[in-house]
């Protein structure tokens, strides 16, 4: 059982703060890797997920990228940190949480794209001007910030 599941046993559905990380993976054609997720149904987003106890946010980003795509990241650069009331989520099961998301980006990766059917329907590189309509809103903002250079480090 993971940290979030253990925490939920203690606090129920009450709002909590959860920290996660996402990775903007860019290929040599300036396209961005997106993951189509089964939940919510068919929505596209960046590879990423929630932090486990003892992990750094960079460890979280690397682990989630590998689990969800089969790719290993080289050097990760900090894009930005996203938090606040606009990052409140109420899950389908009633769980409530505020997400603090640390976004990284990289052009350095290796491996072969592989989908894990429990977390991923499809993986595809998209040009930033051709992002799918059904995309996680906060992930679209991350992509826009990285694409426009509105980031912490370069």
N, C-alpha and C positions, 0 to 999 in steps of 0.2 A: 504494500500500500504506500502511495506517495504522500508527500507532505500535505498537499491540498486536501486529499481525502481524510487524512488524520485530523487536520484542522477543522474540517467540516463536521466531523464527529463531535468535536468539542463545542463549536459555536453555532451549529445548525445553519440556517439560511441567512443569518444576520450579515450585514455588509462587513467585508474585510478588505484589507489592502493586499494585493498580490503583485509580485514583481515578475516580469517576463522580459524576454529578449527576442528580437526579430533580426533577420539578416537580409539585406538587399544584395543579391548576387548579380553582378553585371558581367555579361560576356563581352567578347571582343567586338561585337557589333552594337554595343551600348544598349542591349536588351536586358531586361530584368526578369529573373526567374520568379514565377508565381506558382503556388500550389493550390489546386482545387480541392477543397475539403468536403467531407461528407456532411459536416455539421457546422453552421446551418447549411442546409441542403445545397450543395453545388457551389458555394461561395468561394471566390478566389482570394488568396492572401499571401503574405510573405511567409517563408519558413520561419518557425519560431514557436515558443511556448513558455511555460511557467518555470521558474527557478525551483530547484530542489534544495533542501537544506545542505549547507556546506559548499554550494557551487558559487562561483563568481558569475556575473552576468555574461562575461565572455565565454565561460565554460558552458553556460546554458545555451547561448547562441550556437556554439560549435556542436553540442550534443543534439540539439533539435534539428539543425541543418542535416547532420548525418542521418539521424533517425527518419526524417521525413523525405529526404531526397537521395540519400546515398552519397552525397558529396562531402568532402572534407575541405574546410576553409583554410586558406593560408592566412596572411595577415588581415586582421579585422580592424577597421577604423571606426571610431565612434561617430555616428551621424548626429544623434540628438537623444534627448530624454523627453518622454511624453507622459504627462500626468494631469490631474485636475478633474473637476466635476464632469467635463465632457467625456471622460474615460470611465464613467460608471456603466456597469453591465448588470443586467438581470438575466440570468440564464433561463433556458426553457424549464429547468427543474425547480426554479425559484431561488436559486443561490444568487446572492447579490455581492458584487465586489467592485472596487476601484482598482484599475490596472495602472501600474507604473511600468512603462515599456521603454527599454533601452534599445535603441536601433543602431545597428552596425551596418557597414557596407564593405564589400570586397570585390576585387576583380581576380583574386587569386583563389583558385579552387581546383580540386582534382577528384576523379572518380567518374562513375557512370550513373546517370539519373536512374533511380529505381523508386517505384512507388510501394508504399506499405499500405495495403488496402484498408487497414483499420484507421489510418489518418489521412490518406491521400487518394483522390480519384484520378488526378492527372497532374503533371508537371509540364510547364511550358515557359519559354522565354518570350516576353512581350516587349515591343518598342514602347517607351514611355508615353507616346502619343496614341497608342492603341490598346490601352488597358481595358480589360473586360468591365462591362457595366456592373455586374454582380460581384463587387469586390468589397472586402472589409474596409469601411470608411477610414478608420485610423491608419490602416496600412497604405491606402491611397495617399494620405497626407505624408507619410514617411517617404514614399516613392517620389512625390512631388518635391519634397524638401531636398532629397538627395539629387534629383535630376536638375533642380534649379541652383544647386550649390549652397543652399541654406542649411548648412551643417556645422558641427562643432569643429571637426578636423578634416584636413584634406591631404 
